[in-house]
Amino acid sequence: MIDNAFAVSKFGFLGADFLAELEKHAVAIDIKAKTEIIREGQKNKFVPFLIKGSIKVFTLNDGRELIYYYIKPKDSCLMTFSSILTDYISRVYAIAEEDSEAILIPVSVMHDWLIKFPEINKLFYHEYDRRFSEVMNMVNDAVFHRLDKRVLNYIKQQILSTGNNPIKITHREIASSLGTSREVVSRVLKKIESEGEIVQTKEGIKVPVNENVRMI
């Protein structure tokens, strides 16, 4: 059963006929945290739209992650959209960061909808514009910011993405995401904690409530 409130808020502009088609073809699924949804080289069979939770989209190089973006509620995956217009082969990995809910639309159905409901392309262009901005921010962060600011930005991004403060994340996960070592991240976290930017507890890493949780 498709969540009606989600369907209307995300696809209502396409009209009642589209919502009826969505109810007919889309599949609602629950995804457990840390579940791999797709990996590089696999064939994309569905276009996902996230209802609840968070999904990390990334690539791997010598075992290290390079994060492209996070899929948040009401978002889809730009790389999946792109692949169905070419060879259907995924160029990324996607893993659920937390327990999530999503709807899956078969690729064949999406192709038909692109013709039958051409305004659905607005979703694609909106997603492209936003993801391009995120990638540009990531490049600027890597080029112009010191590692301590990159680590702090990453933590704040996780808090904004999940709504959890403190955020449960390991030093190794931060290191893998930022392309550095766990030992370096541990030193950086100790430094920014001494400066009052974060607090490390058993529950996770917390940004103090009096701190404005936004990207630097």
Secondary structure by P-SEA (a helix, b strand, c coil): cccaaaaaaacccccaaaaaaaaacccccccccccccccccccccbbbbbcbbbbbbbcccccbbbbccccccccccaaaaaaaaccccccccccccccccbbbbbaaaaaaaaaaccccaaaaaaaaaaaaaaaaaaaaaaccccaaaaaaaaaaaaaaacccccccccaaaaaaaacccaaaaaaaaaaaaaaccccccccccccccccccccc
